[in-house]
Amino acid sequence: MKANETIVQPLIEGTKQFVIPLFQRTYSWSNQQWNQLWNDIIDIQFDDNNKNHFIGSVVSMSVESAPHEVQQYLVIDGQQRLTTLTILLAAIRDIARDNEDIELAEEIHENLLVNKWKSGDNHYKLLPTQVDRDIHKSVIKSDYRDNDNSNIKEAYDFFKKKILKTNVELGELKSLVSNRLSLVSIVLASDDNPYLVFESLNAKGRPLTQADLIRNYFFMSIDRSKHEDVYRKYWKPMQDFFGDSLTEYIRHYLMRKGKMVRKNDVYVELKKSIDSEIKIEDLEHLYTFSNYYKCITHPEYETNKIVRKALTRLNELEAKTSYPFLLNIFSLYKNKNLSSENMVKIIRLLENYLIRRFVCNIPTNELNKIFSSLLLKVEGFNENGLIEEIKANLQNKGYPKDHEFVDKLKTLKLYGSGDRVRKTKFILKSIEESFNHKEKVDYNNLSIEHIMPQTLNDSWKITLGENWESIHENLLHVIGNLTLTAYNAEMSNDSFDKKAKNLSNSHLKINKNFKSLETWGEDEIKARTKKLAEICKEIWSYFGSAKNEIKDVKGTSPRLLIINNNKYEVSTWREVWITTLNTLIDIKEDNTDIILDKYPNLLASDSNKFKRRGLLNNNLYVNVDFSARDIYRLCQSVIELVGVSRDIWSVEVTLNQ
């Protein structure tokens, strides 16, 4: 490695060419960086000490070339500075030509912008990446179009305006740029590893994204003679399609093997995933899976109609946590190891699982881990075995049963802020589709309508009766009070008579029953809620089975405790134990003595008796220093002890990750 301080003119004059490798990002400087450079240049002329201004470094690597060819340097770092300087010099040249200062214009052009006696690409002193190459050439040749849309053309226009407004003479401005801006030029030796140098640089300007680092990693390791072909074939299609989402795709690609990958660790994890020296096949594999990801995230690219429809529905739920899992499943499908029918079954299983969890308010923060573990547990199964294994695993990962799903729908304030509006519309749309409507419905033109309006006028308060406040508070957002319409704004808080007339004229079957109703109050809302909840139960029918239920609670976490048809949301076995005891004591106060007589070491009035303890509603302390198995067994034992049927007690559990 050889480093020396230099100024712009000797750096770029002579028969040489700086090549921006295809692995580098496109030109990305904007007004902030252009303004900074321009102000620095203007400030130099007022420096009484005649000092140069340092603008950064340029790291390059000499490329072997034949004696008659241009000496090329591969730019490892500093491409944004070099590109901006050539654009600025081109702007000075063009204004000099317009002012008929041909000598200055030709000096800049022939010494600093082109290799006069070379043709083709060799003619240009700077050769940007493929994306920027044509527009940069047009600026250097002065044959650009005014409507050219690119950062390079914007930079050219920016500097041209600045030059026309400045009082600095053109010759002096050229001198300030070429002789007063200093850089550190670092030229790597042939045995230096250019990628390691690049990786360690703390470059100015816009920070590199994880995808930028990955691109650099690939192309620094691939033979340069293959860059053009590999870039066009594999990297550019991904970059063009995904844009800023490319890093997210690569994160999900890495997670398809079952490992959690944080957003800021994508680059590091990709390096770890490549066992030895990087090969073109590694990039080809990334590209292949990107086409699967394209279909998953943008179903319009999927050619199979039934798969496309299933994916479209899943994407309405914002099911990103399932994408790593779907990448593997999609690979099986595209490689003919999974039929389109079974592909659809799996997508619908995921939809079913996510909808039931959403309705039952089960937290989403564990979904990444759930789908990651699922990846490993279903690997190697044949088609039919795969589907059954997915069902068996998801069944024990916080998947609500029918009683929980239906009961929750009867009271759930379904409509709400954030993504709840989108998911509520999805549920209502699914109900409408379940009627097998013969006419095609454009759901894009429909919005959610509250039949009992969100703002009650006096007429509505009278209709609802003396308990109108309670009814409005508890039932406004339940599914039975919601429907779909294209006339949401028009209906607003109209009376029910007017709304019913509008809704009954709708061609949606979900709205047909309003015609037979004379009023809309608590009973009607609850009746419709119950009916729609039952329809939802059929649409997203329970896919679990008794044979797959957990027989041993070791390694599980409880989530729902059911005692005498009352449901208690729980998250620890300690909560299960304390809630069970409190409930039994509430049923009959004498149960405390019965339990103490049989198990004197379970309860005490002295808080110091137990190392780990909980407090019951009757102010007795209870020993909680037990395993999941112990608590499960003790709960059933005390229930039986006080003469209550075991059938009234059950607990829904989730396997720990």
TABEL-V11113 format. One record per backbone hydrogen bond with DSSP energy under -0.5 kcal/mol. CO is the residue of the C=O (numbers start at 1). NH is the residue of the N-H. If there is no record, write none. Layout:
BEGIN
CO_NH + CO_NH
END
This chain:
BEGIN
2_187 + 4_185 + 6_183 + 7_11 + 8_12 + 9_13 + 14_16 + 15_71 + 17_19 + 17_73 + 18_20 + 18_127 + 19_21 + 19_75 + 21_24 + 30_33 + 30_34 + 31_35 + 32_36 + 33_37 + 34_38 + 35_39 + 36_40 + 37_41 + 38_42 + 39_43 + 40_44 + 41_44 + 41_45 + 42_45 + 43_46 + 44_47 + 46_48 + 47_50 + 52_54 + 53_182 + 56_184 + 58_60 + 58_186 + 59_76 + 59_77 + 60_188 + 61_74 + 63_72 + 66_69 + 70_72 + 71_17 + 72_63 + 73_19 + 73_75 + 74_61 + 74_76 + 75_21 + 77_59 + 78_82 + 79_83 + 80_84 + 81_85 + 82_86 + 83_87 + 84_88 + 85_89 + 86_90 + 87_91 + 88_92 + 89_93 + 90_94 + 91_95 + 92_96 + 93_97 + 94_98 + 95_99 + 96_101 + 97_100 + 100_102 + 101_105 + 102_106 + 103_107 + 104_108 + 105_109 + 106_110 + 107_111 + 108_112 + 108_113 + 109_113 + 109_114 + 110_116 + 113_125 + 114_116 + 115_118 + 119_122 + 120_123 + 121_124 + 123_115 + 125_18 + 126_128 + 127_20 + 129_132 + 129_133 + 130_134 + 132_136 + 133_137 + 134_138 + 135_139 + 136_140 + 137_141 + 138_142 + 138_143 + 138_144 + 145_148 + 148_150 + 150_154 + 151_155 + 152_156 + 153_157 + 154_158 + 155_159 + 156_160 + 157_161 + 158_162 + 159_163 + 160_164 + 161_165 + 162_166 + 169_173 + 170_174 + 171_175 + 172_176 + 173_177 + 174_178 + 175_179 + 175_180 + 176_180 + 178_9 + 180_53 + 180_182 + 181_8 + 182_55 + 183_6 + 183_185 + 184_58 + 184_186 + 185_4 + 185_187 + 186_60 + 186_188 + 187_2 + 188_62 + 189_192 + 192_194 + 193_197 + 194_198 + 195_199 + 196_200 + 197_201 + 198_201 + 201_203 + 209_213 + 210_214 + 211_215 + 212_216 + 213_217 + 214_218 + 215_219 + 216_220 + 217_221 + 218_221 + 218_222 + 223_226 + 224_227 + 226_230 + 227_231 + 228_232 + 229_233 + 230_234 + 230_235 + 231_236 + 234_238 + 235_239 + 236_240 + 237_241 + 238_242 + 238_243 + 239_243 + 242_245 + 243_246 + 245_249 + 246_250 + 247_251 + 248_252 + 249_253 + 250_254 + 251_255 + 252_256 + 253_256 + 254_257 + 255_258 + 262_265 + 263_266 + 265_269 + 266_270 + 267_271 + 268_272 + 269_273 + 270_274 + 271_274 + 273_275 + 279_282 + 279_283 + 280_284 + 281_285 + 282_286 + 283_287 + 284_288 + 285_289 + 286_290 + 287_291 + 288_291 + 288_292 + 289_293 + 290_294 + 291_295 + 292_296 + 293_297 + 294_298 + 298_301 + 299_302 + 304_308 + 305_309 + 306_310 + 307_311 + 308_312 + 309_313 + 310_314 + 311_315 + 312_316 + 313_316 + 313_317 + 314_317 + 314_319 + 315_318 + 318_320 + 319_322 + 320_323 + 322_326 + 323_327 + 324_328 + 325_329 + 326_330 + 327_331 + 328_332 + 329_333 + 330_334 + 331_335 + 332_337 + 332_338 + 333_336 + 339_343 + 340_344 + 341_345 + 342_346 + 343_347 + 344_348 + 345_349 + 346_350 + 347_351 + 348_352 + 349_353 + 350_354 + 351_355 + 352_356 + 353_357 + 354_358 + 355_359 + 356_360 + 357_362 + 358_361 + 361_363 + 364_367 + 366_370 + 367_371 + 368_372 + 369_373 + 370_374 + 371_375 + 372_376 + 373_377 + 374_378 + 378_381 + 382_386 + 383_387 + 384_388 + 385_389 + 386_390 + 387_391 + 388_392 + 389_393 + 390_394 + 391_395 + 392_396 + 393_396 + 394_397 + 395_399 + 396_655 + 398_400 + 401_405 + 402_406 + 403_407 + 404_408 + 405_409 + 406_410 + 407_411 + 408_411 + 408_412 + 409_479 + 412_414 + 417_420 + 418_421 + 419_423 + 420_424 + 421_425 + 422_426 + 423_427 + 424_428 + 425_429 + 426_430 + 427_431 + 428_432 + 429_433 + 430_434 + 431_435 + 432_435 + 433_436 + 441_443 + 442_445 + 443_446 + 447_485 + 449_451 + 449_483 + 451_453 + 454_456 + 457_461 + 458_462 + 459_463 + 460_464 + 461_465 + 465_468 + 467_471 + 468_472 + 469_473 + 470_474 + 471_475 + 472_476 + 475_478 + 477_414 + 477_415 + 478_481 + 479_482 + 481_451 + 483_449 + 485_447 + 487_491 + 488_492 + 491_494 + 495_499 + 496_500 + 497_501 + 498_502 + 499_503 + 500_504 + 501_505 + 503_506 + 508_511 + 509_512 + 511_514 + 512_515 + 513_516 + 514_517 + 521_525 + 522_526 + 523_527 + 524_528 + 525_529 + 526_530 + 527_531 + 528_532 + 529_533 + 530_534 + 531_535 + 532_536 + 533_537 + 534_538 + 535_539 + 536_540 + 538_541 + 539_541 + 545_548 + 546_549 + 553_556 + 555_656 + 557_654 + 559_570 + 560_652 + 561_563 + 561_568 + 562_650 + 563_566 + 566_563 + 568_561 + 568_570 + 572_576 + 573_577 + 574_578 + 575_579 + 576_580 + 577_581 + 578_582 + 579_583 + 580_584 + 581_585 + 582_586 + 583_587 + 584_588 + 588_591 + 589_592 + 590_593 + 590_594 + 591_595 + 592_596 + 593_597 + 594_598 + 595_599 + 599_602 + 599_603 + 602_623 + 604_621 + 605_607 + 606_609 + 612_624 + 612_625 + 614_616 + 614_622 + 616_619 + 620_616 + 621_604 + 622_614 + 624_626 + 627_631 + 628_632 + 629_633 + 630_634 + 631_635 + 632_636 + 633_637 + 634_638 + 635_639 + 636_640 + 637_641 + 638_642 + 639_644 + 640_643 + 645_648 + 646_649 + 648_564 + 650_562 + 652_559 + 652_560 + 654_557
END
